């Protein structure tokens, strides 16, 4: 079973498009869009487990230059 999540990202001023483009190239990311509102980039990602999702966010996504904060929202099926 695949674990999916939305990752809401705040960036430094003027960095949203660059951050979204770089994150879109990361394995496990299915979509990365720069948006307006309280967050600057919204990412959809998937992994084989919650642990792998956490590693993706912490080791790969948060390492992208220009990110100031992330919020990971796992998808649930009720």
FENRAQUI-V417897 format. One record per pair of residues at least 6 apart in sequence whose C-alpha atoms are under 6 Angstrom apart, sorted by the first residue. I is the first residue (numbers start at 1). J is the second residue. Records with the same first field share a line. If there is no record, write none. Layout:
I->J + J
This chain:
2->47 + 48
3->46 + 47 + 48 + 49
4->45 + 46 + 74 + 75
5->44 + 45 + 73 + 74 + 75
6->43 + 44 + 72 + 73
7->42 + 43 + 71 + 72
8->42 + 70 + 71
9->39 + 40 + 41 + 69 + 70
10->39 + 40 + 68 + 69
11->66 + 67 + 68
12->66
16->34 + 40
17->34
20->32 + 33 + 34
24->32
28->45 + 46
29->45
30->44 + 45
31->43 + 44
32->42 + 43
33->41 + 42
34->40 + 41
35->41
47->53
